[in-house]
């Protein structure tokens, strides 16, 4: 039974529980008893509370307490022309033949803030506060700079007042003629600013004259912010220039690569330099009539540019009607009379005069008009398939003979009461779209549901987790007697290669010719609009098994071959499963139960150990060999590949959606890839990255629909409670004194984009990925010498037991190699290296421990990715297989390992050791409990650390004033019985956060160290690295690596520097954690486990309040630590100065005191004047 309890605190700090008899009477609200989430005030002044609750409960009962989303689709398919429809100004001017008047927004205001972290009462962490702000105003006739700082009271508010004042001129300079629809916001642009804009600007404004009226985006990061002032009609639109470039681009790169200017650290100068970079980005899109500042993401800009290319030959005055030899429409008298009566009824309902309307006697006149004239909007002939109507010229007047013109039924319905010229533009665009089979929006609910619910994103998978050259054997699976057998071949891995496709999504929508594609003249077409839906199996089979799919004749393809998406139930017969078991070919979502029987004992145990959710239903993107008795959806290229190459047998067809086809995205992809190559050759990294991202992100906007987004609303303090009462309420956030943003679950959604474009792009990519593997690698190479390590959307990592490629068919290899790989291996021809649908060797290495695709070595445990496959104890990942209507689960797996004895011993040691591994940091147990709320488990008995600690008295704090500072050192196991490859580690520790990363190395060469540091730099913030004078650190390889990544390095073997203090300390800590067991120390699995324990343990550097993991995840903690240490350093220097310790001169004699009484060296004799373990001697100062 549930009870309602009220918890109260009294003035003495005591807590009291009170039983609530009636929540409704206490709070004055009635809560829905079905969802327990929706509430209505009972004291409604209009007495509507009962009616409102009854309405809600009725809907709630129908949906079982869940929020049901209602999707609004287009009434009829429309051409998708976002570069026109998203810009009302350009659309109007284009429709009225005034395109020459169009201009992009070129006048705006930039801003830059200078900030500092301040500790404010009531906040746990320091808060970012502004200390100065500068803006540059770019008007038509002048450029002006303003600045304010904290020496002025309310300087942020004064700055905003000035910006509003300057915005009046900017608005006038951007203005079009008064009759042109336009947006009047003035753009205020920063860089990487919107996340902090709320804190820096609006929380520092105490005046109520500013109001935020629009703030789309997430709670933490808005897309833009529109602010209005009560003093004038100006609206400021705050946007982030970083939205138009790569997410990881910094301000200096933006100014240097995009703006091509010299850098400065002064915020006033930076606000001026932003003009050059922003102007260059604006000019990039002007040739395509795209207004940069009216759009707020690179993905949208890329999509607009893509469709601008597709419609570049569109001319509103041209005729785009298809050739139609149908008989002309012959108007009958009976039909004419019915139309006259209908027009009269329309005018009567609208209270228009009908005494001069068209009459029955006008039959002969209009009969001749419909035979000889065309639609006045689209110039189409009138036929029985395109019947005529009469369109009024002036919609305020009746259907008189002088006020009507002949018009298509579609044109008349679409135009309705809209502006005639704008309606004519959209009708012409539709004709152009239909003529060239370009994408159209979706108006059919069944099509929408199929595309939305069955859209499958990019795959990511791991098949072999442990791969070490010179040690790991090539691993395979096979199906034998309804059992999956795991076995190893007698081939040792010699090389690990990672392949990467060039701009893969862009390539797969380009319809570029490629000889490896056997279908539709060796190209992958893209879908246009929906033609029809088929449910009849026999009719659907005619499309699926179309004999013309292999044709190279464009006329035959255009006439007889269609694109489609088929929902089928299918399987690969048992006799063919072993051909594909090591790299399954059906990549689709599947719901599984994460219990021991389904995912296997090893994975299940690790999920429990790592506190992951289990024994629940999850939907995962799986690698399968059948559809598991479910209907799954594939596009035509993917399905043809499965049928023709993988022997797929179709058991049932539920639905087939047919589309038009086109290849109009080819020019866009080619142009951007060529621009990317040109920028690379010129050394402009920013421009190169921009063109790469334009291709890669251009398909994403096609898949946008509001169903997956939340509803964000702005409200004041008085109204925020109303949203709390709704069952759609999620969260809220205060963004200014009287403004809150409320996040709600959407109930009504819309879709006005062609989802089929995104669907085909993703399915084409899966098809070509598998096609390259099974129709290039598999027939050309001996796969007994190769196994797959991991892969994701556009990359594939292979372990190869050969010094090069193990070629078995050299003729085919030579024939196809240059179609995928660069013709010249030295990369001199960059255009060839980055060709469409091409492959490149991204990296080569000697070790790959892949817990997840593109593995980050420090991630310990079992990530969600591993539940896609059954992870075995030998670190291979078995696929889910459906045989004879039974899933072969882990209980049926026979692990037949043919490892060498040392490998078996190592596996046994690892299993035994991991079970007995105990928490080693005995002094931290109480702090661990406070931080994590639980005990660390079994406590290890460890030997005491006898190392000498530095004197705390007047000891200068050891820290780095810069974020991202690391120390590194090589560590070896001291047991010679351990294989050398298993006993070398590279320890890297952040000097300030104390966060530790440990890499196992094959040897101590510079190449091995570089590979490890590449992983470190890729996944962590690194600005400085210091270490000892180990040979591997001092070579040119690491020096050039550090220069390339702009890292300051300091490696020395001098005995008179204190440069490795933190890493030496942590090495002692980790060694002590293992005690005297060198075998355990050499076990990388146990090493990573101890490192994880260390990173989660509270550290004394943070007074045991935070762990290294927390400090690493939160830069504010590290920043606070640096400031504390700087203050401490200043105090120590002052004390040393006061005691005269900084005034020594050459020739002074110092007495040095060593106290060994607390160490294992207490009985050692160093000098003859020993007194109870205390020794002293004198040295001269040099």
N, C-alpha and C positions, 0 to 999 in steps of 0.2 A: 504494500500500500504506500502511496506517495503522500507526503505531508508538505504543506507550505509553511516555511519557517522564516521569521524576520530576525536578523542578527543586529544587535545594537551595542554600542560602546558608551560607557558612562565616563564622567570626568576623571574617575580614579583609574581608568585603564581597564576596568572589568568589562567582560563581554556577557551579554544576556541573550537568550533565545526566547522568542515569543511565537506561539502557535497562532497562525492566521486562519480564522474561520472562513472569511470570504475575501478573496483577492479583489473581486469586483467592487465591493464596498470600500475596501481600504484604498485602492488606487483610482477608483472611478473609471475603470476600463473593463471591457469584456474580452477575454482571450479565446480564440478559436479552439475548441476541444479536439479538433482533428489534427491540425498541424502544430498546435501549441506555439505558434510563431506570429500570428496575425492578431492585432488588437484594435479595438474600436472604443472610443470614449462613450460611456453610457449617458453622460449629461450632454446630449446633443440638443442645441436650441431649436432645431427643426424636427426633433423626435424621429430621426431617420436611422438611429443606431441599430434597431432591431432589423430593419429592412436590409441595411448594409451587411450585417453579420449573417443574415439568412442567405443573401446572395453569395457571399464569400464561402460559407459552409457548403452550399450546393456545389460550387465549382471545386472546392477542396476535396469533397467526397468523391467526385468524378475522377480526380487526378491522384487519389490516394495520398493526399497531403503534400504532393510534390508540385513544384511550379512548372506549369506547362507553357512552352514557348510557342507563340503563333507566328508563323512566317508569312510575310507579305511578298509576293512575287509580282513581276511586271504583268500587266493585263495581256500583253502580246509581246513577242520577241522584238527587241530594239537593237539597232547596231551599237556595239560597244565602242564609243569614240570619246574616251575620257579627256583627251587633249582638247576637245571642243566643248563637251558638255560641262566639264568642271570649271570652265572659265566663261562666265556669262557675258563678259565684255567682248571677248573674241568671238563668241558664238553670235552675238548680235551684229557685230560689224561684218562678219563673214556672210551672214544671212542677207544683209542689206547692201552687199557689194561695196563695202567701205573698209576692206581689209587693210588698205594702205594707212588708215588712221590708227591702227593698233600699235601700241607700245607697251613693253613690259615695265613693271614698277622699277624705277631706277633711282628714286630719291628716298632716303631712309635715315635712321639714326643708329649709331653703334654705341655700345657701352662696355666698360670694363670695371670690375670691382677689385679693390685691394682689401684683403681680409686677414683676420688673425683668430686663433682659438682662445676663447676666454672661459674660465671657470665661473659659472653663474649659480647662485644659490638655488637649490631645488632641482638641479639637473645632475645626473650621475656623471656624465661625460662633459668635457669642454664643448662649448657651442661656438659655431662659426659666426663671427660678427664683422660687419664692414668697418673699415677705417678710412677709406677714400673711394671715390667713384669719378669716372671721367666719361664723357660722351663726345662724339664727333657728329655734327649735323651736316649731311650732304643734301643741299638744296640745288635748285636748277642753276642759280647764279652765284652761289658761294659755298664754301666749306668752313664750318665754324666748330671750335672745340670749347667745351665747358668742363669744369672740374670742381669738386667739393671734397672736403675731408672732415675728420672728427674734431678739428679745432673749432668748427662751426656747430652751433646747436641744431639738432634735427636736420643734419646735412643731407640725409637720404630724401627726406620730404622736400627740402629745398631743390634738390636735384630733379625730383619728379615734377615739381612745379615748373621748373625751367624747361624740361623736356616737353611738357604739355604746351607751353607757350611757343616753343620752336616748331612744334608739330603742325601748327596752323599753316605755315608756309609750305611745309612738306606736302600736306594734303592738297593744297592748291597746285603745286608743281606736278603732281601725279594725276591730276584730274583730267577726265575726258570731257567731251561736249555734254551739255546737260541732258540731252535726250538719250544718251548711251547708258545702259545699266552698268553699274560699277560698284566696287567696294571702296569704302572711304577710310579704312583703318590705316594708321601710320605705323610702319614697321620699326620696332626697336630691337636691334640684333646684338646678341652677345655670342660668346663661344663657350660651349660646355657650361651653360649658365642656368638652364631652367630647373635643374634639380635643386639648386640653391637659391633661386630667385625668390621663392616664397619667404625663405629665412632672411635673405639679405635686404629685400625691398619691403615687402608688405607687412612683415612683423615688426619693422622699424618705423612704421608710419602710424602716428597717433591720431591724425586727422580723419574725419569721416567723410571727406569730400571726394574720396576715391572709392570706386566700387569695381570689383572683379565681376564681369558679366559672362565670361566664357572661359572654361579651363578644361578642355578635353584631354584624355590620356589617363594614365594610372594615378593612384594616390601619391606615389613617390616621384613620378616624373611626368609632368604634363607635356602635351604636344605643343601647345602654345598657351598664352595667357592674354586675354583681352581686358583692358582696364578703361573705364570711362571716368570723366571728371564732372562734378556738378557745376563747375564754373564755365565750361564750354561744351561744345558738341563733339569734341575730338575723342576718338577711340584709339588707344595705343595697343598694338599687337606685339607682345614680346615673343620672339622666336629665337631658336638656337641654330647658329650657322653649322654646328657639328652635325645636325640632321642631314646635311647635304654632302657629307663625306663619310669616310670609314669611322666606325665607332671607336676604334683605338687610335685615331689620329689626334695628336696633341696640337696645341696652339702654335708652337714654333714650326711644326711641319706644315700646318695650314697656311701660315703666312709665307713661309719660304717656298713651298712647292706649288701652292695655288696662287698666292699673291705675288710671288717672285720679288720680295722686298727683303731688306736687311732687318734683322731682328732687334728687339729692344725689350728691356725689362720694365720700362716705365709705362704705367697704365694709360697715361695720356697719349703717349706715342703709339701704344698698342691699339687704342681705339681708332687712331688715324690709319694705321696699317691695315686694319680690318677692311677698310674701304676697297683696297686693291684686290684682296682675295675675294670678297663678296661680289664686286663688279665683274671679275673674271668668271665666276660661277654663273652670274646672271647672263653674261654674253654667250656662254656655252649653249644656252637653251633658246636664245632669241631666234636663231634660224628655224626653229621648229614651232614658233609661236607659243612657247611655253613660258609662263611667268613664274620664275623661280620662287619669289617671295610669297606667292599665293598658295604654294604647296609646302608641306612641312615634313617630307621624308624623301630620302633618296630612292626608296622602293617605288613610291608613287611617281616621282620624276622619271624614273627609268621606264615605267609602264607607259606614261604619257608619250615619251620619246619613241617607244616601240610602235605605238599605234600611229604616231605622227608619220613614221616611215611607211607604215602599211597604207595610209591614206594620202601619201604625198602627191599622188596624181589626181586627187579628187578636185573637180571643178563644178561649182554649183550650177553653172550655165550649160553643162554638157548633158547629154542624154545617156542614161545608163539602163535603158529598158532592154531586156533580152529580145533576140529575134523571135517573133511570134507569128506563125503562119495560121493561127486559128481564124475561124470565120468571124467577121465583125458582128457586133451585137445588133440585132434587128428588133427595134422597139415595137411592141404590140400595143394596140389601142387599150385593151383591158388593163395592161400593166401601167400604161400612162395615166389612166383614170385613177387607179389606186394611188399612184404617186402624188397626183394633184390633190386628192382628198387628204393624204397624209401631210402634205405641206400646209394645207389650210388648217388642219387640226393643231399642228405645231404653232402656227402664228396665233391662233385663238388662245392657246394655253399661255402664250407670252404676252397676250393682250396687244397684238399688233394688228393693224388694219389689213383686211384681205380683199377689199373691193377692187384692187388693181393686180391681184395675184394672177399667176399663170392659170390657164383654163383648159378645158377639154379640147377647145378649138385650136390650141397651139400644138396639137399632136404632130402634124406634118412638119412643122418647123423644127421641133426637137428631134423628130425621127431622122431628119437630114443632118442635124448637128451631131448626133451620136454616131452616125455613119462616117462622117467626113472629118470631124474634129477629134482632138485628143484631150486628155486630162490637162487642165490649165496649170496644174502644179507639177506633175511628173512627166507629162508628155507621153503617157502610155496610151496605146490603142484600147478601145472598148471592145471587149469580147465577152463570151458567156462566162469565162473564168474571171474576168475583170469588168464587172457590171458598172454602168454609169449612174451617177446621181447629179444633183444640182447643188452647187455651193454658192451661198450668198456672198457678194462682194463686200457689202456693208452689213455687219451682223446686227445692227440696230434697226434695219429695215426688213420688210416682208419679202416673200418669195415672188417678187415682180419679175417680169420678163427682162427688164433692163438691169436687174440686181443679181442675176444668177449666171454662173458659168459652169460648163460641164466639168465633172470631177469624178475620179475613182471613188469607190465606196470606202476603201482604206484611207485615202488621202482626206476625204471629207470627215471621217470619224476622228482621225488623228488631229486634224487642224482645229475642229470644233470652234471654240471662241478664242483660240490662241492668236498671237500675232501671225499674220499670214506668211510673212517672209521667213520668220523663224520656223514655222511649221513646214514650209517648202524646203528649207535647209535639211531638216530632219528626215523628210521624205526622200530627198535626193541621196542623203547618206545611206538610207535603208536600201535604196535601189543599187547604189554602188557596192554596199556590203553583200547583197544577194548575188550580184553579178560576179564578184570575185570570191564568194564563199568565205567571207571574213566572220569572225566570232560575233554571235548575237547573245543577248541576255536570255535567261531561262524564264519561261512562263508556265511550265508544267510542274506540278507538285511532285509527281512520281519521278521525274528526271532529277529534280532538285534533291529529293531524299536519297536517290541512288548515288549521286555525285558527292553530296555532303557527308553521308554516313559511311561510305566505302572508300573515301579518299585516303590513300596510304602515303605517308611521308617517306623521307629518306631512311634507308635501312642502316643499322649499325650492329655489328656482331663480333663475337670472339669465338674462334674455333680451337685454337691451341694457345694456352696461357703462358707456358714456360718454354722459351726458345733461346738456347745458348749455343753458339758455334763451338764445334769441337766436342760437344757433349750430347746435345739433344738429337734423338733419332727421328727420322721421318715417321709420322704417325698416320694411321688410316683406320677407317671403320668398314665393316661389311655386315650385310644381313645374311644370317645363316640359320636355317631352321627356325624362323620367327624369333631369332635372338640377334641382337646387335653385338658384334664382337669388336672389341678395341684391341688393336695390335700394332706393333712397330716393325718397320723394315730395317734391314742392316745398313742403312745409309745415314751418316752423321751430317748434321747441318753445317755448311761451310759459309753460308752468306745469308743475310736477311735483307730483302729489297722491298721498299714501299713504293707502289705505283700510284700516280695521281692523274685523274682526267682533267683536261683543260676546260675551265668554265663549263662544267658538265651540264647543268640545267639549261644554260643558254645554248649550248651545242645541241641538246636534244630537242629544242623547239625551233632550231634553225632550218630544218628540212634540207640540210646540206647533203650532197651526194657522198656516199661512202660505199666502197665495194664490199665491205663486210655485211652490209644490209641486203638480203636477197629479195626483199619485197618492194613493190611499188616503185620500180625504177631506181632502186638502191637509195631511197631516201625515206625519212619518216615525216609524213605529212602531219599538219596540225588541224584540229577540228574547227569548223565554223559554227553555224547554227544547227539546232536539232531538226532533223527531217521527220522522223517518226519513231514510234516505239513498237516493237514486235514481241508478242507473247507466244505465238505459234512456233513449236519446236522445229517443224520441218522447214518453215520459211526462214527461221533463224539459222539453221544449218547451211542454207544456201549462201548466206553472208559469211559465215565462219569458214566454210570449206570452199570458198570461191577459188576456182582454178586459175583465175587471172591475177591472183595476188603476186605471182612471181614475174609478171609481165614487165618489160622495159619500154613498152609502147605507151606514150603519154595519152594518146587518144583512147586506147583500150582502158587505161587506168581511169581516166576522167569519166568514161561512160559506164564501166562495169564494176569498178572497185570502190567500196565505201568504207569510211572509218566507222568504227562501232565500239561500244562498251558492252560486254556480255557478262551476265551473271549466271555462273554455271556451277555445277557440282561435278568434280572430276578427280582422277587419280592416275598415278603412274603405275603400270603393272609391276608385279613383284620381280619379274625376270629382268627389269631394267633399273631397279632401285639402286643396286650397287654401283651403277655408272654415275649416279648423282648423289650418293649418300654422304660423300665427303664435302660437298658444296651444294646443299639443297637449293632448288630453283624456284619454289613458290614462296614469295615474300609477301605475306599477308597477315593481317591482324587476327589473333585467335584468343579466345578467352580460356584461361586455364585456372586451376585451383593450385595455389602454392603450398601444397601439402607434401609430405615426405614421399608418398607413392608416385606423385606426378613429377616433381622436380629433382628427386633423388636425395639420398641420405646426406651426401657431402654438402650440397648446396643448402639443404634445409638446416643442417646443423650450423653452418656459417651464418645463415640469416638470423638464427636465434642468438648466436654469439654477438652479432653486430647490431642487435636490437632492431632488426627490420621486421616489418609486418609480414605475417605468414598465415597459412591456412585460410586464405581468402581468395575470392575471384578477382583476377586481374586480366586486363586485355593487353597483349603484347604483340609487337611486330615480330613474327616468327619466320624461320626458314624451314619450309615444309616440303613434303613430297606428295601431298594430296590436299584436298580441301577439307579433310576430316569430316566428311558427311555434312558439310555446310555448303551453302551457295556463296561463292566468292566471285568478285567482279574483276575483269581484266580488260584492258584495251586491246584492239585488234593485233598490234605488233607483238605484245607480250604473249597473247594467247596463241598466235601463229607459231611463235618460237617454241612454246611448250608442246604444241601438237607436233610440229615438224622435226624438232631436234630432241625433245625430251620424251616422246612417245606418250604424251598425255592422252588419256581416254576420257571423253566427256560422258558423264552418266545422266545429266539432266540440265536443261536450259530453262531458266526461269524468266529471263528478260533480256532483250537486246535493244539498245538505243543507237540509232543511226544518225551520223552527222555528215554535213558537208566537209570538204577538205580544201586546204590551201597551203601555200608555202611563202606567205608574204612577210614572215619575220626574218627571212634570210638576210636581207640587206642590213637590217638593224644590227644583227649579231656580227656580221662580217665587218661592218664599219667600226663598231666598238672594239672588236678584237684587234683590228689594224691600228686604231688609235692607241690602244694599250701597248702594242709592240713598239709603235713610234715613240711613245713616252718613255718606255724602258730604254730604248737605244739612246735617247737624249738625256737619260739619267734623272728624269722627273718622276720620283717615286709616288708622289701624291697624285699626279695625273694618271699614272699607270694604275694605281689602286682604284681610283674613281671609275675608270673605264671598265676595269674588271668587275667591280661591284655593280655597275649599271647592267651588265649582262647577267650576272648571277641573281640579281634581285628583281629583274623586270617581270618575272612570271608571278611573283608572290601576290602582287596587287590584284591579279585576276581571280584569286581565290578568296578575296575578302568578302565576308558577309557578316552582318551585325549579330548573328546568333551566338558567336563565341565571345562577344565582347560584353563588358559590364556597362551599366547605365550610370554615368556620373552626373550629379546635379549640384548646383550651387544654391545655398540658402543661408539665411541669417539665423541668429540664435533662437529667435522665436519659432521658426518653422522647422528646425532640425528634428524636434521631437516627433513631428508628424511622420517623418520617414522611418524613425525608430519603431513606430507602431506597425508598419507594413511587413508582411512576411517576405518581401523581396529585399529587405534591408540586410546589408553585409557589414560595412564599416563606415566610419566618418573620420574626418581630419580637419582641424582648424587651420586655415591658411592666412587669416588676418583677424583683426580685432572683432569684426562682426560678420565674418564670412567662413562658412564651413563647406567642405566638399563631401558629399554623401555618395557612397557606392551602393548601387542597387542591382539586383539580378534582373536582367531584361526579360520582359514577358512578351513584348511584341518586337519582332525583328524583321529585317528586310534583306533581300539579295538582289542587287542590280549589276552583278558582274558575271562574266562567262566562266563558271567553275570548270567547265570542260577543258579549258586551256591549261589550267593548273593540273588537272587530273592527267591529261595526256603527257604533259611535261614530266611528271613524276613517274608515270608508267613507262614512257619511252626511255627514261634514264635507267630503270631497272632492266628493261629489255636489252639495251645496248651493253650494259655492264655484264650481264650474263652471256650475251652474244659474244663479247670479246673474250670471255673466259672459255666458253665451250666451243666456239668456232675459230679461235685463234690459238690461245695458250694450250688447250687440251690436245688438239690434233698435231700441233707443231712440237710440243715438248714432251719428254718422258715424265709423266706425273708421279711415277714411283720415287722420283727424287725431289718432289715438291709437296708441301702441305700449306694450307692457308692459315695464317695467324689471326688476322682480324681484317675488318673492312668497314667502311661506312659509305655514305651516299656517293662519293666520288673518289675513294681511295681503296687500295687493296695491298695488304702486306703479306709477303710470301717468305717462307723458310725454304732454302734451296740447298740440297746436299750435292753441290757441284761448284767448281770454281767460277763458272759462268752459267749461261743458260744451257740446260741439258737438252739440246736439240735432237729430235728424232726424225723430223721431216724438213730437211734444209731447204728444199725447193719451195715448199709452201711458206716457210719462215721468211725466206728472202722475198717472196712475192708480196706478203702482207705486212712485213715489218715496217716499211716506210710509210704505210697507210696509218699506222698508229703511233709509232715512235719517231723522233726526229731523225731525218736522213743523215745528219752529221752529228756525231756524239759530243763534239766540243761546244755546242750551243752557239756557234757563230751566226747561224741563221735563226734569229729569234722568231721570225714570222713562221718558220717551219716548226719550231719547237712548240709554239702555242696555237697550232692549227686546230680547227674545229674537229671535235670527236677524236682528238689525239691524246696519247698517253705520255707521261714523263716519269722517269725514275726520280721520286721526290727525295729519297734518302737511302743509304745503305748502312747497316750496322752489324754488330756481332752479337748483340744481346737484345731480346725483346721479351719483357715480362708483362703480358697483356691481361690485366684484370678487366680492362674496358677498352673499347676502340680509342686510338690515339691516346694511349695510356699515360696517365700521370703517375709516376712511380710511387709517390708518397701516399696514394690513396690505398688504405689498407682495408681488407674485408671484402665482402661480396656486394658489389653494386647491383642495382636493379637490372642492369644489362644481362647479368648471368642467369636470370630466371627465364631468358629466352631459350636456353639450351640446358641440357642436363650436364652439370659439371662433375667430372669424375675426379677421383683422388689422384690420378696421374696427370691432372691439369688439362686433359682434353675435354671437349664439350660435345656431347652426343646430341644429334638432332631428335626432334619429336617425329616419330614415324607411325603412320596409320596402316596397319597390315591386317587384312581379313577382318575389317571392322573392329580391330582392337588396337589401342595405343600400346606400343612396346615401351614399358616404363622401366625405371631403374632396376626393379627387382628381377627383370629378365636379362639384365646386362651381364655378360661374362667378360671380365677384364683379363685378357690373356696378354700379359706384359712379357716382352722378351728383353727386358733390360739387363744390363751387366750387373754383377753382384754389388758393385759399389753404389749403383743407383738405387737398388732395392734397399741396401743398408741405409742410404740417405733418407729414403721415403719413410722407412720404419722409424729412424731416429727423429724425423720431423714430426710424425704422428705422436710418438711417445713424448717428445719434448714439449710440443704445444699443449698436450694435456696437463703436463706437470709445471708449466710456466707460471710463476707466481709474481705478485707485485713486489718490486725490489726496493722502492723508495720508502723506507720504514719511517723516516722522520716527517713524511708528508701525509701520513694517513689521515690525521684529523683535518688538515686543510683540504684534502681530497673530498672528505665527507661534506665539509661546508660548501664546497664549490659545486659538487655533483649530486649532493643529497643522498649518497649511498657509499658503502664501503667498497674499496677496490677489489675485494675478494681475498684469496689466500695471500698471506704475507710471507715474503721470502726472508730467510735468515742470511744476511750478507756480511762479509768481513768488513772491518772498519777501514776507512780511507786514511792512510798514514801520510798523505802528501802535505807538505808545508803550506799553510794558508798565508796570504800576505797580511802584514800588520794593518789593522783597521785604523789605527791612530794616524791622522793626517794623510791617509792614503787617498790619492786622487781617484775619483770614480772613473770606471772604465766603460765608455760608451762611444757611440758615433753620433755626431750632430746631424747626420743625413739619414733620411729614410732609405731602406733597401740596402743596408751595409751588411756584408757577410764575411765570415771567416771560414777557411776550408783547410783540410789536412787529410793526408792519406793514413789509413789505419790498417794494420796487419794482424792476423791471428798468430800467436806465438807457438802453435803446435805444428810441427813439421809433418805430422801424419795427415794433416788436412790438405786436400788438393789446392794448389796455389790459386786457381781460378775462383775458389770459393772463399778465400780468406782476405781479399783486398777490398777495402771500402773507401769511398770518398765521403768524409763527414763535412757537411755544410751547415752552418748555424748563423741565423740572423743575430747580429751583435746586440741589438736592442730588444727584439721580441723574444729572443732565446729559442725561436722555433727551429727545430732540427730536421734536416733532410739527409738521408744516408743512401748512397748509390753503391751497389756491388759492381766491381770492376774486374775485367778479365786480366788486366795487367796494369802497371802504373805509367803507361805511355801517355804522351800528350793527347793522342787521338781519343783514348778512352776517357780521359778527364774532360776533353772538349765535349764529347757526346753527353756526359753527365751534366755539364754546365749548360748545354743547350736546353735540356729538360728543365733545369732550374730557372733559366732566364725566361723560358716560354711560359712558365706557370707561376712565377713569383716576381715581385718587384725587386730588381737588382740594379743598383747604381755603383756599388763598390764591392770589390772582392780583395781580401788580403790573405796571405798564407806564408808558409816557410819556403825555403829555397830548394825544395824538391825539384829534381831535373825536369819532370813533366810539367811543372808550373812555369818554368823560366824560358821555355822554347818559343819560337816565333809563332807556332800554331795558336797558342793561347793569347799571345800578344795581339795578333791580328783579329782573333775572335773578340777580344775585349774592345778593340778599336771599332770593329764593325757594329757592336751593340752599344757603343758609347758608355762603356763601363770603365771606371777607374780601378786599376789593379796595382797591388803592391805585394811582391813576393821577394823575400830575402831570407838568407840563412844566417844573418848576423845574430850573435849571441847577446848583443847589447840593445836589442829592441824588444818591446813587449807587445808584439803584433798578433799573437795567437792565443791570447789568454782565455778567451771564451770557448774556443773550440777544444783547447787542451783540457779545460775543466769538464766539458761535457763528455769527452772521450773517457776520462777517468770515471765519470758517473756511469756511463754505459758499460764499461769494463767491469766495474764493481757490481753492476746489476746481474752480470753473468757469473760472478764469482770466479772460480778457477776453471770453469768448464770451457775449454777452447773450442770443442766441437760445437757446442751450442752457439758460441760467439761467431763461428764461421757459417752458421746456418742463416741464410738471408731471410727466410721466412720468420724465424725467431727474432732476428735483428729488427725487422720492420715492426714486429709486434711490440718489442721493448721501446722502440722509437715512438710508437703511437702512445704507449703508456706515459712516456716522458712528456710528450707534447700536451697531454691532457692533465698533467699534474701541476698544481699551483706552484709558481716559481717565487723564490725569495726576492728576486729583483723587483717584483710587484707586490712585495709584502704579503705574499701568498694569497692575494685576492684574485689574481687572474692566472690562467695557464698560458703557456706559449701559443697554444692553438687559438685562444681568444685574442691574444695580442696580435697575432698574425692576421686574424680575420677583421680586426678593427684598427684602422690607422690612428684613430683618436687616442687609443690607449698608448700606442707607440709614441705619438707626439707628446702626450702628457709625460711619459717617462723621460723623453729627451729633455724637456724643459726642467723637470725636477733634477736631472743629473747636471744640467748646466748651472742651475742655482747652487747645487752642492759643490760643483767644481769651483765656482767663484768663492764660496765660503772657505774651502780648503786652501785655495791660493792666498786668501787674506790671512788665514791662520799661519800658513807657512811664511808669509811675508813678515807677519808680526813676530814670529819666533826666529827670524833671521835665517831660515833654511834656504832662501833664494839668493843669499848674498855671498856664497862661497866663492873663493878665488883660487887660481892655481897656486899650489904650494901648501894649502890648508891640509891639516891632518884630521881625518875622520875616524871615529871609533864605530865599528860595525858589530852588532850584537846578534848572535844566532842562538835561538833557544830550541834545542833538540829534545828537551825533556819529555815532550808529548808525542814523540815519533818513534818509529822502529829503529832509528839510528842513535838512540840515546846513549849507547855504550861505545860508539865509534870515537876514535881519537883523531882529531884533525890537527890541533896544535898542542904543544906541551903544557899549556896553562889551563888544564881542565878542572872545573869546579862544578860537580854535581850536574853534569850534562850541559852546562852553560859555557859558552866560549866567546872570547873577544879578541880582536886583533885590529891593527891600525893599517890604513892604506892612505897614500897621498892622493890628493885631487889633481887630475891632469887637465 
